[in-house]
Amino acid sequence: MLKKSIVYLNYSPYENSGHILEYLLQNFEKVYLFSIAFHTLGKKSQNKFTIYKKGKLYSEEYLFYMDVPESLVFFFIPFRSVLNALQIVIRIIKIKNNYGAIDVFFTVNAFTATLGRFLKKLYVVKQTVFWVWDYYPIRHPSILATIMRRLYWQFDKYATHSDRVIYLHKRLADVRKKTGVISKNEKCIVVPIGTGERIRITKKDTKIIKIGFIGVLKKSQGVDMILDSGVVLSKHFKHIVFEIIGSGPDEEYFIKRKRNTKLVTYNFYGYVNEEKFRKILSGCMIGIAPYKPEKSTMSSYTDPGKPKRYIEFNLPVITTDVIEFSKEIEKNGAGIVIKYNDLEEFAQAIKIILKNYPKYRKDVIRLHEKYYYKKIYPTIFSF
């Protein structure tokens, strides 16, 4: 594999979710990475094309990016997608003309996977791999979002017939069987988001309970529940600090409605580099992933990297039953699953984990080993 080349397309800031980019750099001689911006992430967003050779950065190029107000993001999806596609295709064809056909075209998005199939028909790439990360329920309260999702589903149906298709979990395969996109008898390969190297953490200060939240700040991530919990939690604990790392479309909304009490503090750090990220999360005792249960959300159809990153830091996880991975957390004793917005249950979950902390830490380590990325990712590329 080290002599092979791969084109990898993903949307910011998910390029290295589950340490997939690290895996590619370790196993492919040439990696051509396209990072596509979608939401504004606390800084000027950019589309970027990066080339790596033998795991080392070779060159970076910023591509044209159509900056639009957050309120118009969905309206401009078709225009931005066409512009992005043209830039991507032109550069990949240039690579092919200079160095020969690229061995693998790899992506996690249906639209970009469609580009891959198109490029294969032009003999620009040899194999296409679609690691299916999502399914967007077509019905949505917004008519515009419903239209965009119907359009995206057409790409999804086409992309699902790439040379190699891998699913994050069984739900993603089942919905495609149910809708007739693939045969009900088809054997589907499942490879979830992986965990990276376990972070060695020094002894924590247990006088202040720090709970970490990481991710793109949007309402479906359940940050409202964290902000609503202050009054209840202050009745049970002397001092709790929520360390909130990330940026996103609803960041200003959350900051404006932040509720500070004398005993509960909410720290919003925005988008931070890896060094600061590790420093903040290393000081936490628990990681929280309170996904909001909504019929129109994609959270129940994906395998988010958030809980996996908590596990890397040896943090027991508190989450809701929206995500499929919540079953693994509960079954392996690596955390507690609660109902969304049941604030008393949330408080009790924190109490239980702190009371049995050594046991939860031990179970978290065991779950980490099960999902270690170097162990599970070879399946994605085993043609």
JOKASUL-V593576 format. One record per backbone hydrogen bond with DSSP energy under -1.0 kcal/mol. CO is the residue of the C=O (numbers start at 1). NH is the residue of the N-H. E is the energy in kcal/mol with one decimal. If there is no record, write none. Layout:
CO:NH:E, CO:NH:E
//
This chain:
1:4:-2.4, 4:29:-1.1, 4:30:-1.7, 5:104:-1.6, 6:32:-3.0, 7:106:-3.3, 8:34:-2.7, 10:36:-2.5, 11:14:-2.4, 14:17:-1.9, 16:19:-2.6, 17:20:-1.3, 19:23:-1.8, 20:24:-2.2, 21:25:-2.5, 22:26:-1.5, 23:27:-1.1, 24:28:-1.8, 29:54:-3.7, 30:6:-2.2, 31:52:-2.6, 32:8:-3.0, 33:50:-3.0, 34:10:-2.1, 35:48:-2.4, 36:12:-2.6, 47:63:-2.7, 48:35:-3.0, 49:61:-2.1, 50:33:-3.0, 51:58:-3.2, 51:59:-1.6, 52:31:-2.2, 53:56:-1.8, 56:53:-2.6, 59:51:-2.7, 61:49:-3.2, 65:67:-1.0, 69:72:-2.2, 70:73:-1.2, 72:76:-1.9, 76:80:-2.8, 77:81:-2.6, 78:82:-2.1, 79:83:-2.1, 80:84:-2.6, 81:85:-2.7, 82:86:-2.3, 83:87:-1.9, 84:88:-2.4, 85:89:-2.9, 86:90:-2.2, 87:91:-1.8, 88:92:-2.4, 89:93:-2.5, 90:94:-1.8, 91:95:-2.0, 92:96:-2.3, 93:97:-2.5, 94:98:-1.8, 95:99:-2.9, 96:100:-2.4, 102:126:-2.6, 103:127:-1.2, 104:7:-2.8, 105:129:-3.2, 106:9:-2.0, 107:131:-2.5, 108:133:-1.1, 109:113:-2.2, 110:114:-1.8, 111:115:-1.4, 112:116:-1.6, 113:117:-1.8, 114:118:-2.1, 115:119:-2.6, 116:120:-1.8, 117:121:-1.7, 119:124:-2.7, 120:123:-1.8, 124:102:-2.4, 127:105:-2.6, 128:164:-1.8, 129:107:-1.9, 130:166:-2.3, 132:168:-1.7, 142:146:-2.1, 143:147:-2.3, 144:148:-2.4, 145:149:-2.3, 146:150:-2.1, 147:151:-2.0, 148:152:-2.5, 149:153:-2.1, 150:154:-1.0, 151:155:-1.2, 152:156:-2.3, 153:157:-2.4, 154:158:-1.3, 155:159:-3.1, 156:160:-2.0, 158:161:-1.4, 159:162:-1.6, 164:130:-2.8, 166:132:-3.2, 167:191:-2.6, 169:172:-1.0, 170:174:-2.8, 171:175:-2.2, 173:177:-1.8, 174:178:-2.8, 175:179:-1.5, 176:181:-1.9, 176:182:-1.4, 183:186:-1.3, 189:167:-2.9, 195:373:-3.0, 209:241:-3.0, 210:285:-3.1, 210:286:-1.2, 211:243:-2.5, 212:288:-2.7, 213:245:-3.3, 216:218:-1.3, 217:250:-2.6, 218:221:-2.1, 219:222:-1.6, 220:292:-2.3, 223:227:-2.1, 224:228:-2.2, 229:233:-2.9, 230:234:-2.2, 232:235:-1.2, 233:236:-1.4, 233:237:-2.1, 239:209:-2.0, 240:265:-2.4, 241:211:-2.9, 242:267:-2.8, 243:213:-2.7, 244:269:-2.7, 245:215:-1.4, 247:217:-1.9, 248:251:-1.5, 250:254:-2.1, 251:255:-2.3, 252:256:-2.3, 253:257:-1.5, 263:240:-2.7, 264:261:-1.8, 265:242:-3.3, 267:244:-2.9, 270:246:-2.0, 273:277:-2.5, 274:278:-2.6, 275:279:-1.9, 276:280:-2.5, 277:281:-2.6, 278:282:-2.2, 281:284:-1.5, 286:212:-2.9, 287:318:-2.5, 289:291:-1.5, 289:320:-1.2, 294:297:-1.1, 298:301:-2.1, 299:302:-1.2, 305:309:-2.1, 306:310:-1.8, 307:311:-2.1, 308:312:-1.6, 309:313:-1.1, 310:315:-2.5, 311:314:-1.8, 312:199:-2.9, 316:287:-2.5, 317:336:-2.1, 318:289:-2.8, 319:338:-2.9, 323:326:-1.3, 324:327:-1.6, 325:329:-2.1, 326:330:-2.3, 327:331:-2.8, 328:332:-2.2, 329:334:-2.2, 330:333:-1.1, 334:317:-2.0, 336:319:-1.9, 339:342:-1.8, 341:343:-1.4, 342:346:-2.0, 343:347:-2.1, 344:348:-2.3, 345:349:-2.2, 346:350:-1.9, 347:351:-2.0, 348:352:-2.6, 349:353:-2.3, 350:354:-2.4, 351:355:-2.2, 352:356:-1.6, 356:360:-2.0, 357:361:-2.6, 358:362:-1.9, 359:363:-2.0, 360:364:-2.3, 361:365:-2.0, 362:366:-1.6, 363:367:-2.0, 364:368:-2.3, 365:369:-1.7, 366:370:-1.2, 367:371:-1.2, 371:195:-2.7, 372:375:-1.6, 372:376:-1.3, 373:377:-2.4, 377:380:-1.6, 381:383:-1.8
//
